[in-house]
Amino acid sequence: MKKLLTTVSSTIGSSLFFMNNALAAGNLPDPGPINGLESQAGDSASVTAIIIKIITYILDLILIIGIVYVIIAGLRLIVSGGDEGEKDKAKQTIIYVIVGIIVVIFARVIVNFADNVFRQ
């Protein structure tokens, strides 16, 4: 059962990662021509926008993976069959993942705040 859950979560995580990269490829702004060491107006703004988009996509991916882990831990809790050790492991996993999701949500708030500061 543990091997099956690991395989399924790895497959889902990697497919979400590659799907997110494929979707993000069309959404990134064009950085424009690169002219050696010469800087053009707007270069720093476009680089900042690209970095913020990358960070946002990574945080979204982490949130999706966290939700998948909560679902997997819930299934482990259901399938535990009354074994107290397995129930405790599943409950601890759910608690840790929820704390992680809260941290990622706060990180997203910080990124959005930084985006608003850099735009001005």
SULGI-V282325 format. One record per residue. N is the residue number from 0. RES is the residue in three letters. NEAR is the number of other ideal C-beta (glycine too) atoms within 12 Angstrom. Layout:
# SULGI-V282325
<<N | RES | NEAR> <N | RES | NEAR>>
This chain:
# SULGI-V282325
<<0 | MET | 17> <1 | LYS | 14> <2 | LYS | 9> <3 | LEU | 14> <4 | LEU | 24> <5 | THR | 15> <6 | THR | 14> <7 | VAL | 20> <8 | SER | 28> <9 | SER | 18> <10 | THR | 16> <11 | ILE | 22> <12 | GLY | 23> <13 | SER | 17> <14 | SER | 18> <15 | LEU | 25> <16 | PHE | 22> <17 | PHE | 15> <18 | MET | 17> <19 | ASN | 26> <20 | ASN | 19> <21 | ALA | 13> <22 | LEU | 16> <23 | ALA | 21> <24 | ALA | 14> <25 | GLY | 11> <26 | ASN | 16> <27 | LEU | 19> <28 | PRO | 20> <29 | ASP | 13> <30 | PRO | 19> <31 | GLY | 18> <32 | PRO | 12> <33 | ILE | 13> <34 | ASN | 10> <35 | GLY | 7> <36 | LEU | 7> <37 | GLU | 10> <38 | SER | 15> <39 | GLN | 16> <40 | ALA | 9> <41 | GLY | 15> <42 | ASP | 20> <43 | SER | 16> <44 | ALA | 20> <45 | SER | 22> <46 | VAL | 20> <47 | THR | 23> <48 | ALA | 24> <49 | ILE | 22> <50 | ILE | 21> <51 | ILE | 27> <52 | LYS | 26> <53 | ILE | 22> <54 | ILE | 23> <55 | THR | 27> <56 | TYR | 27> <57 | ILE | 23> <58 | LEU | 27> <59 | ASP | 27> <60 | LEU | 28> <61 | ILE | 27> <62 | LEU | 27> <63 | ILE | 25> <64 | ILE | 27> <65 | GLY | 29> <66 | ILE | 25> <67 | VAL | 28> <68 | TYR | 32> <69 | VAL | 26> <70 | ILE | 22> <71 | ILE | 31> <72 | ALA | 30> <73 | GLY | 21> <74 | LEU | 21> <75 | ARG | 31> <76 | LEU | 24> <77 | ILE | 17> <78 | VAL | 19> <79 | SER | 20> <80 | GLY | 13> <81 | GLY | 10> <82 | ASP | 15> <83 | GLU | 12> <84 | GLY | 13> <85 | GLU | 22> <86 | LYS | 20> <87 | ASP | 16> <88 | LYS | 21> <89 | ALA | 30> <90 | LYS | 20> <91 | GLN | 18> <92 | THR | 28> <93 | ILE | 26> <94 | ILE | 18> <95 | TYR | 18> <96 | VAL | 29> <97 | ILE | 21> <98 | VAL | 17> <99 | GLY | 23> <100 | ILE | 25> <101 | ILE | 17> <102 | VAL | 18> <103 | VAL | 26> <104 | ILE | 20> <105 | PHE | 16> <106 | ALA | 21> <107 | ARG | 24> <108 | VAL | 16> <109 | ILE | 18> <110 | VAL | 25> <111 | ASN | 19> <112 | PHE | 15> <113 | ALA | 19> <114 | ASP | 21> <115 | ASN | 13> <116 | VAL | 12> <117 | PHE | 17> <118 | ARG | 13> <119 | GLN | 9>>
